[in-house]
């Protein structure tokens, strides 16, 4: 069996992500189908380091703001780490 290249592994991870997102959407649709209670929605879109956060519940938006700050800090750390290591 041939070893997989990094490109093939990356492509398989992307496909797996799409399949996983689709399965979760279907599962959530069936779970909330009979539920007539109040729903909480929130989302985040990251365009580079700039987060766009939306939602209809203050608690969900606060949690997403904290997660966005943590994610941006992690991304900036990994982006700047090689610069500091090469000095």
N, C-alpha and C positions, 0 to 999 in steps of 0.2 A: 504494500500500500504506500502510495506516495505521500510525502508530508505536505500539509496544506501551507500555502503561502499566506503571508500576512494580509494580502488583499482578499483572498478567499475567505479567511476567517472574519475579516471586517464586513464583507458582504453578507455572510451568513448571520452575523450579529444584527445587522440592519434589518434583514428579513425577519429574524426572530422577534425583534422589537415591534415591527408592524403587526405581526401575527398576534403577539401578546396584547398589544393595544386593542386590536379588533376583538379578541376573546373577552377582554375585560369590559369593553363597551357592551357587548351582547349580554354578558352576565349581569351588568348593572341595569340594563334595560329590563331584564326579566325580574330582577330583585325589586325594582321600584314600580313595577307594573300595577300591583294591587295596593300600593301604599298611597293613601290620600292625604298624608300629613305634609307639613311644610318641608320643602326641600332646600338644601343649602348648596349653592354653587359658587365656585371660585376657580380662577385660572390664572396662569402666568405665562407670558410670552417673553423670552429672552432674545433680544436683538443685540448681539454682541454683549457688552457689559450693562446694557440698559434694560431693566425689567419693566414690563407693562403688566400690571396686576389688576384684575377685575373680579367682581363678585357681588353677591347680594347679601352677604352676611359678614359683619365686622370681625367676628372671631376667625372665620376662614381666611379673610384678607390679612389679618395680623399674622397668622401662621405662615401664609405664603410670603409675606414680607420678610419674616425671619429666615425662612428657607432660601429666599432669593439672595439675601445678604451673605448667608453662609456659602451658597453656591458661587457667588461672584468672588468671595475671598479665596475659595479653593482654586478657582480657575486662574485668578491673578497670581496666586502662589505658584502654580505649576507653570505659568507663562514666564514668570520672573526668576524662577529657581535656576534655570540654566545660565542666566546672565550672572548670577552671583557665584555659581560654582566654577565658571570659567575664569574668574579673576585671579 
